[in-house]
């Protein structure tokens, strides 16, 4: 086994991003189906490592210590980019999209539990392969798997949760682009005038040149650091209470308070261009490390019934995004971008959703509405409503 240290992992992640950029640029199918660059490069390396492990018995492990800070820095940048005045403009649309998201949570759990029962499994396995790990991700999966093991004696719940969340992360990055490609064909693609009067959000145009200064960069870095520190303390203080929230949600919340609080007091105006640069760098590196660190051979631990459930969930997500998300959100270009983002965090995570939408808008044009709604719903509201939905299903008489 070869263990790469912090520096080796950083070099590998950087090369993965460059590789992904080249792959997408020179591979027509990847470009046609708008596969995000970090997903393309990261999955290729993960597949190469799978071949090395299965054929030669060689295993390469990465230092993933920087993965969590990068993810938290990304969520801090979302919070610092959240202007409440702008969010109020999309208030009704945010509410509608949140309703669409809740519908998917209900579908994922109902489908997972129904298939688990039909396949002779404990319905709790269906919940694990439902909104707990797919819309919830690795963190939510780890938390609930511990509950299932301690309170219900469900064996191998933790390993199954990690495998399901990993499966979802991969599929979330792969199906968003193809779904968007199909939907974009049904709408009129906007020209350069679309949203021309507005300034693009921090994550909408990652390839755009943004002029920043050393001072603004350092100031923004300080704000992100404050978000991480305060968010950690806030999450720790809420742990074990009815208001307990994941650390990344607390970090995002601190970012929202900082941006809007400092602006309202007239003390400081957050420099969006610096937030954009730091946020996009954190996002790209996080996705590269997350995907290249996938131990794909461990997915073989999924029993055939669980594979059937997860494959059905992926198909359900694609159909839901195409026939519910797209239509309810207006059946237009913005709705197509929203559908791609929904595939990202409905199966994987919010960073995957942003990468999916970036791949679409980089090719077809901007969608300020999608980049306004998805980060806040996918990173903040979804964890709250998902916890409520999970507890509702846990209260069913035949569960456990």
Secondary structure as GFF3:
##gff-version 3
##sequence-region A 1 400
A	DSSP	beta_strand	2	3	.	.	.	ID=ss1
A	DSSP	alpha_helix	6	26	.	.	.	ID=ss2
A	DSSP	alpha_helix	28	32	.	.	.	ID=ss3
A	DSSP	alpha_helix	37	51	.	.	.	ID=ss4
A	DSSP	pi_helix	52	56	.	.	.	ID=ss5
A	DSSP	beta_strand	60	61	.	.	.	ID=ss6
A	DSSP	alpha_helix	65	80	.	.	.	ID=ss7
A	DSSP	alpha_helix	84	89	.	.	.	ID=ss8
A	DSSP	alpha_helix	91	118	.	.	.	ID=ss9
A	DSSP	alpha_helix	123	127	.	.	.	ID=ss10
A	DSSP	pi_helix	128	132	.	.	.	ID=ss11
A	DSSP	alpha_helix	137	152	.	.	.	ID=ss12
A	DSSP	alpha_helix	157	184	.	.	.	ID=ss13
A	DSSP	alpha_helix	214	238	.	.	.	ID=ss14
A	DSSP	alpha_helix	247	265	.	.	.	ID=ss15
A	DSSP	alpha_helix	272	292	.	.	.	ID=ss16
A	DSSP	three_ten_helix	296	301	.	.	.	ID=ss17
A	DSSP	alpha_helix	304	320	.	.	.	ID=ss18
A	DSSP	pi_helix	321	325	.	.	.	ID=ss19
A	DSSP	alpha_helix	326	328	.	.	.	ID=ss20
A	DSSP	alpha_helix	333	347	.	.	.	ID=ss21
A	DSSP	alpha_helix	350	364	.	.	.	ID=ss22
A	DSSP	alpha_helix	368	376	.	.	.	ID=ss23
A	DSSP	pi_helix	377	381	.	.	.	ID=ss24
A	DSSP	alpha_helix	382	394	.	.	.	ID=ss25
###
